[in-house]
Structure formats: structure tokens, C-alpha cells
Amino acid sequence: MANFGYINLDDIDYGTIHRNVPWGIHVEPRRMLALFVVSRGKAWFQTDNKSLPRVELGEGDIIGVSAGIGYTLSSEPEPAAASIIDGKEIFESLARKTLHTPSTGEGDTELVIGRVPLKKQVLAGIYPTISLLTPRDGKPHLRTRNIIDMIIRDYAQADGSPERAILKRLTEALAIELLTNVERKRARGEDRFWHPTTTDRSISSALDLLHQNPQEDWTLERLAQAVGLSRSVFAERFRNITGGTPISYLTSIRINRAIILIEEGALSLSEIAFATGYMSEAAFSRAFVREKGITPGRFRASIPKDAAQ
């Protein structure tokens, strides 16, 4: 249903860890999608970019973090340096299947941790993708938690087929839920972690324009003019930072927004096409197939009747 070609589904790991209070884990920017679920206790999440909010996580809360930014999880809002360990140790233990540690009693924290490597640096390196789901999010949180529970309960230690194949499909479904949650919240202006990290102000401005107005008739020339660069210089700098072209980046934004609108179920496909910047339903359908490998009509038909938000 979705094209996650940048995810390495052959090298995924999950596990459970218990930490005695006080504790802290700092994770450097890594080429992976990391998952954390607070099963017991609480935790504080803070990115290395101090302009972004510090968030308290309670039992049942889920947070997924993509490549492109460092962050700390801890039992205290201002953890002491002595209590912080390098997240590299955690993820290496996870890969060795030695992460599970026995509970030491009351006052500790239990975390479910997942690691999904990325084959290459993705666009989240510019706009880090931080997906936060709490019970207040309703059905999206419930769906995501159910997927995680199946992974941990039945498949986290799977080594062969068919269990490993099921684990891959569950991981793909988990990635869809985490990333769709981000797009949904950004579309509604509810993403607390929305912030560009590139120091190139021209490209940062262009990215803001694309995300804030994806329905506009953007061209390479128009974007370059909007940020005060020549067409060739803008194209080169954009590719050096994002790894792709402005138009391919725009297409990804539009199709992800279209998925949200399809799931909400209030608009026809023709209306969604125009709402996301396409002049015809046929053009929208072609772009959707290129991006997701399925027609928008088939995508809509695949959505369970009770999954509409």
C-alpha cells in the first residue's frame, strides 16, 4: 500500500527494557526510525534542538523518531549528566537480542523499544519526523498500540519464515501509522515538533512554502524566484540538502495530504485532487500511483469502514 523503500525491513529489532529511576538515554542522530513506548512509569522527551518543546510521556504513550536529530529520554525533566547513557549501547543490545532486563520493583520504568534502520538519509533530516501518539488521539493510538503489542508479544524474537515475514509486514504497518500521524497533525496545525533544522535559510524558506501551500502551482523557477536564487543554484542546493528535487518533494507532501483526506472520507477523489494541487483527477491518480503504488480509488476501498477519523 505504501512505498517505504528507504526502510531496511531485513534488519529490524524490538525489545523491552527496565530502568531504575533516575535514568536517561541520549540518542545521537542516527539513520533509523526509533520507537519508544512507555509501558510503566513515565518519561520526558527532549530534542537537542532546545527551541522544540519538552514533552512528558505517560503510560501508554508512543513516540517514534526518524533520522536527523538527537534527543534524550529520561525519568526527570532535567536529568543529571551522570544518569544518562549513550543510546548506542541500547540499540546494540537490541540487535544482539539481549535488551530485556528483569524488573527491579516499584519506581522503575518499562520501555518498549524498536529500531528500524533506514537505507539512506531521508527528508526527515531536514524536517525531523517525531510522531507522538497518546490515548487522547483515539483510534490512531489504539491501532498503533495494537500493532506494537502484536510485534512484542508474538514476533519480536522471530528468526525465520513465516514469523519473520509477518514481523516485516507489521513493521511496515507501524511505519505507516507513525508517519501518517505526523502528516495528519501537520495538516491540522497540531504538530508540536514542526521545525526546520537546515541552516540554509533559502532552502528552509522553500520547504516552508511547500509544506504550508502544497496546493499552489509550484515550479522550480517560481520557488527559486521566491527565495531569491537562480534556478540552477536553487536546484543544486535543494538536491544537496534533501537528496531530491523540489517537485518530487512537493509530490510527496501532496500525496500524504491526499491520504489524510481520503481517510477522513468527506471529499470525493476529484475534490481531493483539486485540494492538493492537481488540475484533474487523472493527473492526481497518476501521481498517487507513482508515489504509493496503488490507485487512490483502490486505496479508499482498502480502508476499513470504522477507520475513518
C-alpha positions in Angstrom: 0.0 0.0 0.0 2.9 2.4 0.7 6.3 2.7 -0.7 8.8 2.5 2.1 11.8 1.7 0.0 14.1 3.5 2.4 13.3 1.2 5.3 15.5 -1.8 5.8 13.0 -4.5 6.8 15.7 -7.2 6.9 17.4 -5.6 10.0 14.6 -4.6 12.4 14.7 -5.3 16.2 12.3 -4.8 19.2 12.6 -5.4 22.9 11.7 -4.3 26.4 13.9 -2.6 28.9 13.5 -1.7 32.6 15.4 1.3 34.1 15.7 2.3 37.7 14.9 6.0 38.5 16.8 8.2 37.8 17.7 7.2 34.3 18.4 8.9 31.0 19.2 7.8 27.4 20.7 10.2 24.8 20.4 9.2 21.2 22.6 10.9 18.6 21.1 11.5 15.1 21.0 8.0 13.5 19.9 6.6 10.3 16.9 4.8 11.7 13.3 5.1 12.8 13.3 4.6 16.6 10.3 3.6 18.6 9.6 4.1 22.3 6.5 3.1 24.2 6.1 3.8 28.0 4.7 0.6 29.4 5.1 1.6 33.0 6.1 4.8 34.8 6.8 8.0 32.9 9.5 9.6 30.8 10.5 13.0 29.5 11.4 13.6 25.8 13.6 16.5 24.7 15.3 17.0 21.4 18.8 18.5 21.1 17.1 21.5 19.4 16.1 23.3 22.6 13.6 25.5 20.7 11.3 22.5 20.5 9.1 21.5 23.4 10.0 19.1 26.2 7.2 16.5 26.5 6.2 14.4 29.4 5.2 10.9 28.4 2.9 8.7 30.5 1.9 5.1 30.5 0.7 4.0 27.0 2.3 6.9 25.2 4.1 6.2 21.9 6.8 8.2 20.3 8.7 7.5 17.0 11.7 9.5 16.0 13.3 9.4 12.5 16.8 10.3 11.4 18.1 13.8 11.5 18.0 14.9 15.2 19.4 13.9 18.5 17.2 13.6 21.6 17.1 12.5 25.2 14.6 10.3 27.1 14.8 10.5 30.8 12.9 9.9 34.1 13.4 13.6 35.1 12.8 16.8 33.1 16.3 17.9 33.8 18.4 14.7 34.0 21.8 14.7 35.7 24.6 14.0 33.3 25.7 11.0 35.4 22.4 9.3 34.8 22.5 9.5 31.0 23.8 6.6 29.0 24.6 6.5 25.2 21.6 5.2 23.2 24.1 3.4 21.0 24.5 0.8 23.9 20.8 0.3 24.0 20.4 -0.2 20.3 23.4 -2.5 20.1 21.9 -4.6 22.9 18.7 -4.7 21.0 20.4 -6.0 17.9 22.0 -8.7 20.0 18.6 -9.7 21.5 20.0 -9.0 25.0 17.9 -5.9 25.8 15.3 -7.5 28.1 16.3 -6.9 31.7 14.3 -8.0 34.8 12.2 -5.5 36.7 13.7 -4.3 40.0 10.4 -3.4 41.6 8.4 -0.2 42.1 9.9 3.1 41.0 11.4 1.8 37.7 10.3 2.5 34.2 9.5 -0.1 31.5 10.0 0.9 27.9 9.3 -1.0 24.7 12.0 0.0 22.1 12.1 -0.6 18.4 14.8 0.0 15.8 14.0 0.2 12.1 17.2 1.1 10.1 16.9 3.4 7.0 18.8 2.6 3.8 19.6 6.2 3.2 19.2 9.7 4.8 15.6 10.7 4.2 13.9 14.0 4.1 13.4 13.8 7.8 16.9 15.0 8.1 15.6 18.5 7.3 12.3 18.3 9.0 12.8 15.6 11.7 9.8 13.4 11.9 8.7 13.0 15.5 5.4 11.1 15.8 3.7 11.3 19.2 0.6 9.3 19.9 -1.3 9.3 23.3 -4.6 7.7 24.3 -6.2 11.2 23.6 -5.5 10.5 19.9 -8.2 7.9 19.9 -8.3 5.3 17.1 -4.8 6.1 15.6 -3.3 5.5 19.0 -5.3 2.3 19.5 -4.3 0.9 16.1 -0.7 1.7 16.6 -0.6 0.2 20.1 -2.3 -3.0 18.8 0.4 -3.4 16.1 3.2 -2.8 18.7 1.6 -5.3 21.1 1.5 -8.0 18.4 5.1 -7.3 17.5 6.3 -7.6 21.1 4.1 -10.5 22.1 4.5 -12.8 19.1 7.2 -11.7 16.7 10.0 -9.7 18.3 12.3 -12.7 18.6 11.2 -14.3 15.3 14.2 -15.6 13.3 12.7 -17.5 10.3 9.7 -17.7 8.0 6.8 -17.2 8.2 7.2 -15.3 11.5 9.9 -13.0 10.2 7.8 -12.2 7.2 4.9 -11.3 9.4 7.2 -9.1 11.5 8.2 -7.2 8.4 4.6 -6.6 7.4 3.7 -5.4 10.9 6.7 -3.1 10.9 5.6 -1.6 7.6 2.1 -1.1 9.1 3.7 0.5 12.1 5.7 2.9 9.9 2.6 3.9 8.0 0.7 4.7 11.3 3.6 6.7 12.7 4.2 8.8 9.6 0.6 9.2 8.7 0.0 10.5 12.3 2.7 13.2 11.6 1.1 14.3 8.3 -2.3 14.4 9.9 -1.2 16.6 12.7 0.8 18.9 10.4 -2.2 19.3 8.2 -4.2 20.3 11.2 -1.5 22.5 12.6 -1.1 20.2 15.7 2.5 19.0 15.2 4.4 20.4 18.2 7.7 19.3 16.7 7.5 21.1 13.3 10.7 22.9 12.8 13.3 23.1 10.0 16.9 22.1 11.0 18.8 23.0 7.9 21.0 26.1 8.3 20.4 27.1 4.7 17.8 29.8 5.0 16.9 29.8 1.3 16.1 26.1 1.3 14.4 26.3 4.7 12.2 29.1 3.3 11.4 26.9 0.2 10.5 24.0 2.4 8.2 26.2 4.4 6.5 27.4 1.3 6.0 23.8 0.0 4.6 22.5 3.3 2.4 25.5 4.0 1.0 25.8 0.5 1.3 22.4 -1.3 -1.8 23.1 -3.4 0.0 26.0 -5.2 1.2 25.7 -8.7 4.9 25.5 -7.7 7.6 25.2 -10.4 11.3 25.1 -10.0 11.5 28.6 -11.4 8.8 30.0 -9.1 10.4 28.5 -6.0 13.8 29.8 -6.9 12.5 33.3 -7.5 10.6 33.2 -4.2 13.8 32.6 -2.2 16.0 34.8 -4.3 18.2 32.3 -6.0 18.8 31.4 -9.6 17.1 28.3 -11.0 20.4 26.3 -11.2 21.8 27.3 -7.8 18.5 26.6 -6.1 18.1 23.2 -7.7 21.6 22.2 -6.8 21.4 23.4 -3.1 18.0 21.8 -2.7 19.2 18.4 -4.0 22.4 18.6 -1.9 20.3 19.1 1.3 17.3 16.9 0.6 18.6 14.3 -1.9 15.8 15.0 -4.3 14.2 17.6 -6.5 11.7 20.3 -5.3 8.9 18.8 -7.4 9.4 15.2 -6.1 9.4 16.7 -2.5 6.2 18.6 -3.3 4.6 15.4 -4.7 5.3 13.5 -1.6 3.7 16.2 0.5 0.6 16.4 -1.7 0.0 12.6 -1.7 0.5 12.3 2.0 -2.1 15.1 2.5 -4.4 13.3 0.0 -4.2 10.2 2.1 -5.4 12.1 5.1 -8.3 13.5 3.1 -9.2 10.1 1.7 -9.2 8.6 5.2 -11.4 11.3 6.5 -13.9 10.4 3.8 -15.6 13.8 3.5 -14.4 14.6 -0.1 -14.7 12.9 -3.4 -11.4 11.9 -5.2 -12.0 14.7 -7.7 -12.3 17.2 -4.8 -9.2 15.8 -3.2 -7.3 16.2 -6.5 -8.0 19.9 -6.7 -7.5 20.4 -2.9 -4.0 19.0 -3.2 -3.0 21.0 -6.3 -3.8 18.7 -9.2 -5.8 20.1 -12.2 -7.5 16.8 -12.9 -8.4 13.6 -11.2 -6.4 11.7 -13.8 -3.2 13.7 -13.0 -3.8 13.1 -9.3 -4.3 9.4 -9.9 -1.1 9.1 -11.9 0.9 10.9 -9.2 -0.7 8.7 -6.5 0.3 5.5 -8.2 3.9 6.7 -8.8 4.2 7.6 -5.1 2.3 4.8 -3.4 2.0 2.0 -6.0 -1.8 1.9 -5.8 -4.6 4.0 -7.3 -6.4 6.4 -4.9 -9.7 4.5 -5.6 -8.2 1.2 -4.5 -6.6 2.9 -1.5 -10.0 4.3 -0.5 -11.6 0.9 -0.9 -9.0 -0.7 1.3 -9.8 1.5 4.3 -12.0 -0.3 6.9 -15.4 1.3 7.3 -14.7 2.0 11.0 -11.3 3.6 10.4 -12.5 7.0 9.3 -11.4 9.8 11.7 
